[in-house]
Amino acid sequence: MNVTDEAAVATAFAETAVEFGGDDILVSNAGIASSAPIEETTLALWNKNMDILSTGYFLVSRALLCLDMGHFHPTENIADKLSAVSLSLDEILLHVSRPMRWDSDHVILLNDDILGMAQKLVSADLLGRTRIGLDFFDATISRTAAWVIGTRNMQKALLRAMLLPMDRLKQSETALDFNARFALTEEFKDLPFGAVWNEFCARMDVPSGLALIGELDGYQSAVAKRG
């Protein structure tokens, strides 16, 4: 697909809809890299970069918006954008990663950014309209560990959000009872989410807690021997 051609982008989405019934995930990842001193950069080269990196991203994202955590400034919060964009979109695509610098994808942590995003998805009833894509790496750990730990952190965040007594919190919001809202928000932090997660893992017959380390080491060792 030529991402710089509006007609080509529209055709690609139309053909995908016919062949597969629609689009579930879009990774708008077309790129180009050129390096030259400014005085040696031609207008043609500049325009080529802009066509692919800016216009291409615009044309594809206009067809299916992707909120990319790896391409926002590290201090920006995706959760703040979800309810706003949901007013004008049928579906939303999230590219969930952890930016250390702009355009970098590191293993996500179970931190305020991820917890806030998950809570917004649940409280605004957006889970059914949102596609969550995970993409992360870290050269200091194995790809397997990055994939497993990152995925589990996303699952944990969603679980915590679904366990929150949102109805009680919304009642306080509606009644403008900000004392109760503040108290509830703080008390929620002490709920035994970990016990529910451990029970979930036990029912799925997968390790939880520190037992995960042994499983990852064992798998990595078995894979390394294949070479």
N, C-alpha and C positions, 0 to 999 in steps of 0.2 A: 504494500500500500504506500503510495506517495503521500506522505502526511502534509505536504505543502500544497496539494491540489484539492480544493474544496469538493469538486465532483468525485474525485477518486475516493475521498474519505466517505462521502455519502454512499457511494456504490459499495464500498467494503462493508459498511454496516448493513445495508440492504441485503447483500448476498449472505451475510452471516445470519440474518434473521430468517431468511428462506431456508438455509441449510441446517441451522441448528436451533431455530425457534427463538433466537434473541441472543443478547449479550449478557453474560453474568459477570465477567471480569474483563477489565481493560487496563493494561499497563501501558501508559503513554510514555514510552521510553526511547523513542527515536532520538538520536543524537549525532553530533559531529564534533570533532576536535581539530582545531587548527591553531598553530602557534607561530606568530611572527611579530616583530616589532611594529608598532603602530604605523611608522613611516613606510613599512614594506607591505602593509595589509591593503590589498586592493579593494575597491568598492564591490567588485563581484564576489570576493571571498566574504566580505562583511555581510552582504545581502544573503549569501548562501547560509551562513550561520544563523542569521535572523529568521530566514524562511523555515529552517528546520527546528531550531530551538524555541522560537517564539510563536510564529504563525502556525507551525505544525502542532504545537502543544495546544494552542487555542482552538484550532479546527477539530481536533480529536476530542478534547475535553468538553467542547460545546455539545458534542453528540452524546457523551456519557461522562459526566463530571467525576473526576478522581480527586479526592482530598488526600494529598500525599504528605504524611508526617515527615518524610525525609527531605522534602523540598520546601518546608516552611522554616522560618527562623526558629532556632531552638526555644525561644521564649514565647512563641505563639502557641495557642491552644486550639486543637482541632475541635474540642467539645463546644467551644463558643460558636463555631460556624455551622454545626449540624442542624440545629433547629431552624436557622435562617435559610439555608439552602433547601431544606426539606419542603419549604412552602412552594417552591417552584419546580421541583423535580419529583419524578415518580420513583426513582431509585438513586442510590448514592453508592459510590465505590470508595472504600477506604484502603489506602496503602499504609499499613501500620509498620512503622520502624522507629528507630531512635536516632535522631540526628546529633552527631557530635560536632560536625561542621555542616554547612549547607551541602545538600546532595550526598549524604552519607547515611548508610543504613546499618545500625548496630542492634544487637540483641535487645529487645525491649525489656524494661524493668517493670515490676509491679509497683509503679510509682503513681504520683498524683495525675500525671498526664493520661496514663492508660486507664486508671480508675475513673477519672472524670469523663473520659470518652465513653467508656462502657456504661456508666450511670446515665449519661445523656441518651444513649441509644435505647436504654430500657425505659427511662422515665418519659421520653417523648414518643414511645411506641414505634421506634424506627428499625427495630431488628429485622422485621419482615421485608423492609425496603432497602436494606443495606447489605452490600457484599464486602466482606472483610478479607483483604489479601495481606499476607505476611511476607516480608522480605527483609532478611537481616543476615549479617555475617560478623565475624570477629576473628581476626588472624591469631588471637591468643588462645582460642578454644577450637575444638573440632566442629566440623559442619553439623555433625549429628547433635552435639550438645547445643549448638546455637539453635537448631531447628526445634528440638524437643523443649528446651527451657523457654524459648521465646513463645512457642505455641501454647505451652501450659500457662504462661503468664497471661496471655490473652484470654484463655479459658477461665482462669481464676478471676480476672477482672469482671468478666461477664457474669460469672457465678455470684460474685459479691453483689453486683448490681441487681441481679434477679432476686436475691435474698433480702434486700432492703425492704422494709415496710413502707413502700412509696405512698400507699393510700393515706396512712397516718400523716406523713409529711405534707401531702397535698392538702389535707384538711386544714392543717395549720396555716399553709400558704393562703388558702381561700378565706380563712377567718381573720387573716392579717395578724395572727398570733405569732409574732416573731420571737417571743421568748421561748415558746414551745418548739418552734422551728430550729432555733439555735441549739436548744438542749437535745433535741432528737438527732440533729446532724452530728453532734459530738458523741452521743451515746451509741450511735450506729457503729462507730469505729471500734467499739469493744465487743461487738457481736462475734460469736464463735464460728467465723467463716471457715477456719482451718479444719474444724471437726467435720463440717459438711464436705469439704474437698477430700479429706481422707476417706470418708465413707464412699464418696463417688468413685475414687480410685480403686477402692477395695471391690466395689461392685463391677467395675470394668476390668478387674484383675490386672491392674497395672501398678507399678511401685509409686509410693508417695514419700515425701520427706527425704531423708538422707539415703534411703534405699535406692533412690534414683541414681545416685553417683555410681554405685556398683554395677547397675544395669548398663549405664552409659559406657563405663570402662570396659565391661565385658564385650559389649557390641563393637566398640572401637578396636579392641584387640583382635576380635574375630575377623573384622573387615580388613585390618592391616595385614593379616596372614594370607589373604587371598593373592597378594602380589608375589 
